[in-house]
Amino acid sequence: MKKSEQSYTGYYFLIAVVIFYLIVFFISPGKISESLNFTTNIFKQIIPIFILVFGLMIVINYFVTTQRISKYIGEEAGIKKWIIAVVGGMVSTGPIYMWYPILKELRNKGVKNGFIATFLYNRAIKPPLIPMIIYYFGIQFTVVLTIIMIISSIIQGLIIERGVKI
Amino acid sequence: MDQNFKQSIIKSWRAIYKLLPILVGIILLIGLVNAIIPKTYYAKLFSKNIFLDSIIGGGLGSIMAGNPVTSYILGGEFLKQGISLVAVTAFIVAWVTVGMVQLPAESLILGKRFAIIRNLLSFVFSIIVAITTVFILGLI
């Protein structure tokens, strides 16, 4: 994709969503106010996270070099790389799409797609939310699900890294 | 100020600035999807077949978006209504691991091929994870 195309695609997408809103507005105006309330709440929640993500991006751009990345999560790092992907995904905060630019930045610095896939998969496991899962589904379910999801995330990462050319 | 630090701020700002229209679009889309599809509607879609239920659960979780807490609350309600644990597990796993609504943003930033393969694999894994979890729980 050309640079100019890439910079306009985001705006085309935004315009398409606005058109979608206009269509829904004519069909069911009540849904629009409901979705705008929902949207406003999301914005309120993510603005502080967005600032945090911006800060993290600055830190990554400042400290993370290709050599450092390859040391920790490159091919030579072996099992450590997967541990970093698993733990990193778990402790990362904010909506998934907030992390895409950071992960792209990491990939530009040499990080493999398998690591990115494992990282993204582990975002499903959120330590602060564990009491909530226990409340709804019980402790046995939570423990079993968490272990299986960690194993699955690494399998998925390995499939993407070794089995699929991207 | 350190020149490298200044450069990293400029670089990060450019990345954020590029993301802004996509980010605003995604959030608006999430709001609309949540408003259009009523949460009570989902319960009607499940059957009693372990594979079919996990596929439906994973499928629903894939198109839904939002905080994982919402999926736990919905999943808990589904269980109360007699929907199988395997369907609910696939639903809550796919909710966070598959992102149909975020797919355009993921494709644009991380690459179309990567985004499609990752989301497809995550969908398949949501079914495998659900069936395995429920199977292991049955053994304990």
Interface residues (C-beta under 8 A of the other chain):
Chain A: Q6 S7 T9 G10 Y11 F13 L14 A16 V17 V18 F20 Y21 V24 K31 I32 E34 S35 L36 N37 F38 T39 I42 F43 I46 F50 V53 F54 M57 I58 V59 N61 Y62 P95 I96 Y97 M98 Y100 P101 L103 K104 E105 R107 N113 I116 A117 L120 Y121 R123 A124 K126 L129 M132 I133 Y135 Y136 F137 Q140 F141 V144 L145 I148 M149 S152 I155 Q156 I159 I160 V164 I166
Chain B: N4 F5 Q7 S8 I9 K11 S12 W13 A15 I16 K18 L19 L20 P21 I22 L23 V24 G25 I26 I27 L28 L29 I30 G31 L32 N34 A35 I36 P68 V69 Y72 I73 G75 G76 L79 L85 T89 V93 W95 V96 T97 G99 Q102 P104 A105 E106 L108 I109 L110 G111 R113 F114 I117 R118 L121 S122 F125 I128 V129 T132 T133 I136 L137 I140
